[in-house]
Amino acid sequence: MTETEDTFLALDIGGTNVKSGLVTRGGELKKHDSFPTSDGKSPAHLIELIARNLKKLWNESASDGRPKALAIGAPGWIKPKEGIVVMAPNIPGWRDLPITRLMSQALDIPAVLENDANLYALGEWSKGAGQGRDNQITLTLGTGVGGGLILDGKIWNGSFTSAAEVGHIPLVGNPRVCGCGRVGCLETVASALGMASIMKERIAAGHETLHRGDPNKIDSKIMMELAGKKDPLSLRIFREAGEAMGYVLSFVFNLLGLETAVIGGGGAGAFEFMEESMTEILERHVVTAVMSEIAVVRGALGGNAPLIGAAALLNACGH
């Protein structure tokens, strides 16, 4: 980085962790930090912790200059122009929260708001697995399933500012209740949290598994380790998640004529166990293109994708 290159602050608020970073205008992540979202005992306390974390990161990076602006990636339904989180299903109490104003006041720099999955998509599009492809969707498998849609090289927010909510597309025959209050959403079976919940339920019901520890401590990482050892239960759950994503993605591909899907988030570590079943469904149902023309790939940037995507967003906003 040259001495004069601008820097930005980036914030990625998830249902499990809050991540922050200092990123250059060119998309280089200089520093980053994180803390558990659950550390925030109330909406106001979580905002206070976020501001404190960003100030600490800024102070540690004084030699990189004063950041020009902050990009906030928030989950759930948002209004970017108004800077409001309407509802974040996986963060208790986050309703009609004017987060852009609160962060801008706390840091005394301009701030912009975007859906967290959109920032993830921008990161993968600009510097990761989606480079060079202008029509793509990114699915983030975390506490929920986020969706970021890029059309003609630009994030698509739709008429109501929250689009590509693929995690809340209902699946026929899925009886599970989602954090949004609806029944059957994709994220109940394909998110990292959803897959772990299914694993716990099936162990309690007596399904065969290699797992011998406390079922209540199972998470997607443990499931991936088990799948690597050919555990029948975790492999079956990953296959089912792949099928579910295949159905949803085939609908999206057919509707929009996309060329790429990038699978990211913590649950994407199981991509190798989901890929076959997902591809089988896509081959059966995609009619807008042949599979050789479509790329369905695991993200390349991991958890840093939204922080890197912040630079692309702020550049597009003219900061």
C-alpha positions in Angstrom: 0.0 0.0 0.0 1.3 3.5 -0.8 1.3 6.1 1.8 -1.5 8.0 0.2 -3.9 5.0 -0.5 -7.3 5.5 1.1 -8.5 3.1 3.8 -12.0 2.1 4.9 -13.5 0.5 7.9 -15.6 -2.6 7.3 -18.2 -4.2 9.6 -19.8 -7.7 9.1 -22.5 -8.4 11.6 -23.6 -12.0 11.8 -25.8 -14.0 14.0 -22.8 -15.8 15.5 -19.9 -13.3 15.2 -19.3 -9.6 14.6 -16.3 -9.1 12.3 -14.5 -5.8 11.6 -11.6 -4.8 9.4 -9.5 -2.1 7.9 -9.4 -2.4 4.1 -7.7 -0.4 1.4 -9.5 1.1 -1.5 -8.0 -1.6 -3.7 -9.5 -4.3 -1.5 -6.5 -5.3 0.6 -7.5 -6.3 4.1 -4.9 -4.7 6.4 -6.3 -5.7 9.8 -9.3 -7.5 11.2 -10.9 -8.5 14.4 -14.0 -10.3 15.7 -16.1 -11.1 18.8 -19.2 -13.2 19.5 -22.5 -11.5 18.7 -23.9 -13.0 21.9 -21.5 -10.8 23.9 -24.1 -8.1 23.3 -26.6 -8.4 26.1 -29.1 -6.1 24.5 -29.4 -4.2 21.2 -27.9 -1.1 22.7 -25.1 -3.0 24.4 -24.2 -4.8 21.1 -24.0 -1.4 19.3 -21.7 -0.1 22.1 -19.4 -3.2 21.7 -19.3 -2.7 17.9 -18.4 0.9 18.2 -15.7 0.1 20.8 -14.3 -2.6 18.6 -14.1 -0.4 15.5 -12.4 2.4 17.5 -9.9 0.0 18.8 -9.1 -1.3 15.3 -8.8 2.3 14.0 -6.5 3.3 16.8 -4.3 0.2 16.2 -4.1 1.2 12.5 -3.2 4.9 13.0 -0.2 4.7 10.6 -2.6 3.7 7.8 -4.4 7.1 8.0 -7.9 8.2 8.9 -10.5 5.9 7.3 -12.6 7.6 4.7 -15.9 5.8 5.5 -17.5 2.7 7.1 -19.4 0.0 5.3 -21.8 -2.0 7.4 -23.0 -5.5 6.5 -26.1 -6.4 8.5 -28.2 -9.5 8.3 -32.0 -9.7 7.6 -34.3 -7.1 6.1 -32.7 -3.7 5.7 -33.3 -0.3 4.2 -29.9 0.8 2.9 -30.9 4.3 1.8 -32.4 5.0 5.3 -29.6 3.1 7.1 -32.1 1.0 9.0 -32.1 -2.7 9.9 -35.8 -3.5 9.8 -35.4 -7.0 11.3 -32.5 -9.4 11.8 -34.2 -12.8 12.6 -31.1 -14.2 14.3 -30.2 -11.2 16.5 -32.8 -10.7 19.2 -34.2 -7.2 19.5 -32.9 -5.8 16.2 -35.9 -4.2 14.7 -36.1 -0.7 13.1 -32.5 0.0 14.2 -30.9 3.1 12.7 -27.5 1.6 12.6 -25.9 3.8 10.0 -26.7 7.0 12.0 -25.5 5.3 15.3 -22.2 4.2 13.8 -21.6 7.4 11.9 -22.1 9.4 15.1 -19.9 7.1 17.2 -17.0 7.2 14.7 -17.5 10.7 13.1 -17.1 9.3 9.6 -19.7 8.6 6.8 -21.3 5.2 6.9 -23.3 3.1 4.5 -25.4 0.0 5.0 -25.8 -3.1 2.9 -27.0 -6.6 3.5 -24.2 -8.8 4.9 -24.6 -11.4 2.1 -24.4 -8.7 -0.5 -21.0 -7.6 0.9 -20.0 -11.2 0.9 -21.0 -11.4 -2.8 -19.2 -8.2 -3.7 -16.0 -9.6 -2.1 -16.1 -12.9 -4.0 -17.0 -11.0 -7.2 -14.3 -8.4 -6.9 -11.4 -10.5 -5.5 -12.6 -14.1 -5.0 -14.2 -17.1 -6.8 -16.6 -14.9 -8.8 -14.1 -12.7 -10.6 -14.8 -12.2 -14.2 -18.5 -13.3 -14.1 -21.0 -10.5 -14.0 -24.2 -12.5 -13.3 -24.0 -14.5 -10.2 -25.6 -15.4 -6.8 -23.7 -16.0 -3.6 -25.2 -18.2 -0.8 -23.7 -17.8 2.7 -24.3 -20.8 4.9 -24.0 -19.5 8.5 -26.5 -18.9 11.3 -28.9 -18.6 8.4 -28.6 -18.7 4.6 -27.9 -15.3 3.1 -28.1 -14.5 -0.6 -26.3 -11.8 -2.6 -27.3 -11.2 -6.2 -25.1 -9.5 -8.8 -26.6 -8.6 -12.2 -24.4 -7.0 -14.9 -21.7 -6.4 -12.3 -23.9 -4.6 -9.8 -25.6 -5.6 -6.6 -29.3 -6.0 -7.1 -31.5 -4.8 -4.2 -34.9 -4.8 -6.0 -37.7 -2.4 -5.4 -37.8 -3.0 -1.6 -34.1 -2.9 -0.9 -33.8 -6.5 0.4 -33.6 -8.9 -2.4 -32.1 -12.4 -3.0 -33.4 -13.7 0.4 -33.0 -17.3 -0.9 -32.7 -18.6 2.7 -36.4 -17.9 3.1 -37.5 -19.7 -0.1 -39.8 -22.5 1.3 -39.2 -26.1 0.4 -42.1 -28.5 -0.3 -42.5 -31.0 2.5 -40.1 -29.2 4.9 -42.0 -28.8 8.3 -39.2 -27.0 10.2 -39.9 -23.5 11.7 -37.5 -20.8 10.7 -36.1 -18.0 12.8 -38.2 -15.6 10.7 -41.4 -17.3 12.0 -42.3 -19.0 8.7 -42.2 -22.7 8.0 -40.1 -24.6 5.5 -37.3 -22.1 4.7 -34.2 -23.3 3.0 -32.0 -22.1 5.9 -33.6 -24.5 8.3 -31.9 -27.4 6.4 -28.9 -25.8 4.7 -27.5 -23.2 7.1 -24.6 -24.3 9.4 -27.0 -23.9 12.4 -29.8 -25.7 10.7 -27.7 -28.7 9.7 -26.3 -29.0 13.3 -29.9 -28.9 14.7 -31.0 -31.7 12.4 -28.0 -33.8 13.5 -28.9 -33.3 17.2 -32.5 -34.3 16.6 -31.6 -37.4 14.7 -29.1 -38.6 17.2 -31.8 -38.2 19.9 -34.1 -40.3 17.6 -31.5 -43.1 17.5 -30.0 -42.6 14.0 -26.6 -44.4 13.4 -23.6 -42.1 13.8 -19.9 -42.3 14.7 -20.3 -39.4 17.1 -19.7 -40.4 20.7 -19.5 -37.0 22.5 -22.2 -34.7 23.8 -24.8 -34.2 21.1 -25.6 -30.7 22.4 -22.1 -29.6 21.4 -22.4 -30.6 17.8 -21.8 -27.9 15.2 -21.1 -27.8 11.5 -17.3 -28.1 12.1 -17.7 -31.3 14.1 -20.1 -32.6 11.4 -17.5 -32.0 8.7 -14.9 -33.9 10.7 -17.3 -36.8 11.1 -18.2 -36.7 7.4 -14.5 -37.0 6.6 -14.5 -40.3 8.6 -17.5 -41.5 6.5 -20.1 -40.9 9.3 -23.4 -42.0 7.7 -25.6 -39.4 9.5 -23.6 -36.3 8.8 -23.1 -37.4 5.2 -26.8 -37.9 4.8 -27.6 -34.4 6.3 -25.0 -32.8 4.0 -26.5 -34.6 1.0 -30.0 -33.4 1.9 -28.7 -29.9 2.3 -27.1 -30.1 -1.2 -30.3 -31.3 -2.7 -32.2 -28.5 -1.1 -29.8 -25.9 -2.4 -29.9 -27.6 -5.8 -33.7 -27.1 -6.0 -33.5 -23.4 -4.9 -30.5 -22.7 -7.2 -32.2 -24.3 -10.2 -35.1 -22.0 -9.7 -32.9 -19.0 -9.5 -30.8 -20.0 -12.5 -33.9 -20.6 -14.6 -35.5 -17.3 -13.5 -32.4 -15.0 -14.0 -30.1 -16.8 -16.5 -27.1 -16.6 -14.1 -23.8 -18.1 -14.9 -22.3 -18.6 -11.4 -23.2 -19.5 -7.9 -20.7 -19.1 -5.1 -21.2 -21.0 -1.9 -19.7 -19.3 1.2 -20.0 -19.0 4.9 -19.0 -21.5 7.6 -21.2 -24.2 6.3 -19.3 -24.1 2.9 -16.6 -26.2 4.5 -18.9 -29.1 3.7 -19.1 -28.1 0.0 -17.3 -31.3 -1.0 -20.1 -33.4 0.8 -22.9 -31.3 -0.8 -21.6 -30.8 -4.3 -22.7 -34.2 -5.8 -26.3 -34.1 -4.7 -26.5 -30.4 -5.5 -25.2 -31.0 -9.0 -27.6 -33.9 -9.6 -30.6 -31.6 -8.9 -29.2 -28.8 -11.0 -28.5 -31.1 -14.0 -32.1 -32.4 -13.7 -33.8 -29.0 -13.5 -31.8 -26.2 -15.0 -33.1 -25.4 -18.5 -31.5 -22.1 -19.3 -28.0 -23.4 -19.9 -26.0 -26.6 -20.0 -24.1 -27.4 -16.9 -20.7 -26.9 -18.6 -21.7 -23.2 -18.9 -22.5 -22.8 -15.2 -20.1 -22.6 -12.3 -21.2 -23.6 -8.8 -18.1 -23.1 -6.7 -17.0 -22.7 -3.1 -16.0 -19.2 -2.1 -12.3 -18.4 -2.1 -12.1 -15.7 0.6 -13.7 -17.4 3.6 -15.0 -15.1 6.4 -13.0 -12.1 5.1 -15.2 -11.8 1.9 -17.6 -9.2 3.4 -14.8 -7.1 4.7 -13.1 -7.1 1.3 -16.5 -6.5 -0.4 -16.8 -3.3 1.7 -14.1 -1.7 -0.5 -16.1 -2.5 -3.6 -19.3 -1.0 -2.1 -17.7 2.2 -0.9 -15.9 2.7 -4.2 -19.2 2.3 -6.0 -20.8 4.8 -3.6 -18.1 7.4 -4.4 -16.3 7.5 -1.1 
